[in-house]
């Protein structure tokens, strides 16, 4: 079924989307681009915790897909840094509407990122 997913969407997922939570956050803010989103708003909408929503929103800022107002209690807004990114996210949203399971499978079937795996090996864990 992943053959129904456009190559541009497959490439976007491979380079930018590491989790379903990040995908859900991106699609949520993309769906209402004029709205400011607090981490609490996102957490309520996608059923996660505010700290997780903050991490995902900051990831989107780092990817050039959102912006923060930089306040002490920040809010975020969908704001792709280029027309190419805007088009890729629109294609992703369309693919997700039509082939939700195939898109999720693409995320979970990605080969592990060796750099991320190496970095994770050095994270301190509470034990």
N, C-alpha and C positions, 0 to 999 in steps of 0.2 A: 504494500500500500504506500510505502514511502516514495515509490516512483511517481505518485500523483503530486508529490510536493515539488514545487519548482526548485531548480538548482540554486537560485539566488537565496531562497529561504533556507535550504540545507546549509549553504555556506555561512549565512548569517548566524544560524544556530551554532554551527561548529566553532565560530570565532567569538561569539558573544554570550551565548545562553548556556550557563552551566547547570541550571536547576529549574524545576517546574515553578518554584517560588519566584525566581527572577522573571521567568516568562509571564506568570500571572501579574506580577507587579508592573511590568512593562505594558502588557495589554490593557491593564486597568487605567493607567495614566494616559495611554494612547487613546483610549475610548472617550476621554473627556479632556482634550488638550488645553482648554481654557481654565480648568479648575486647578486650584492650589491644593496639594495633598499633604497632610501631615502624616507622619509615620502611624499615628493612631488611626487615622482614616483608612489608610491602606491595610493596616492590620485587621480592622473590622471587616473590610471588604473581601479580603482573601483568606481570612481565618488563620492568621499567624500572630505572633507576638510583636509589639512595637519595636523591640530591639532588632528582630529579624527584618522587619519592614525598613528600618533605618539602614541596615546593611545593604539591602537590595536597592534602595533608592540611591544610596551613595555609589553603589556599583554602576547604576544607570548614569549618574553624573559623570563618573570616570570613563564610561564608554561613549560619552558625548550624546546621550539620548535624553537626558533630563538636566534641569538646572535647579539649584537651590537658591533661596533668597539670602542665605548666609546668616540669618538671624540666630540668636541664642536658642530659640526653639524654631528650627527651620521648617519651611514648607517647600515642597517640590512641585515642579510642573514638567510635563512632557515638552521637550525642546530639543529635537535632533539638531546636531551641529552641522549637518549638510543635507542637501536635497537627496543625495544617494541613501543616507541613513533613513530619512523620512520614507522614501519609497520602499526600502527593504522592510521596515517595520510594518508598513501598510500591507505588503505582500505576506508577511508573517501572520498578521491578523486575519487576512483572508484565508490563508491556508489553515489556520487554527479553527476558524469557523466551519470549514468544510471537512477537515480531516484531523480532528482533535487528537485522536489516539495515535495516528501516525506521527504527528508533531511531537507529542510527549515521548513516543518511542525513540525518535531521533535524539532527544535530549538524553534519555537514559542509556542509549546504546552507543554513545560517543566513547571513543577510546580515552583512557585516562590521560590527562595532561602531565607529562613527565616532570615539567618544571614545578607545577602545583604539587604533585605527589612528593617531590623532593623537599619542597618548602614545608609541607605538612608534616614531614618526618621530624622536623625540628621544633614544632610547636610544643609548648609546655602543656601538659595535661594535668588536670586535677585528679588525684588518685586516691 
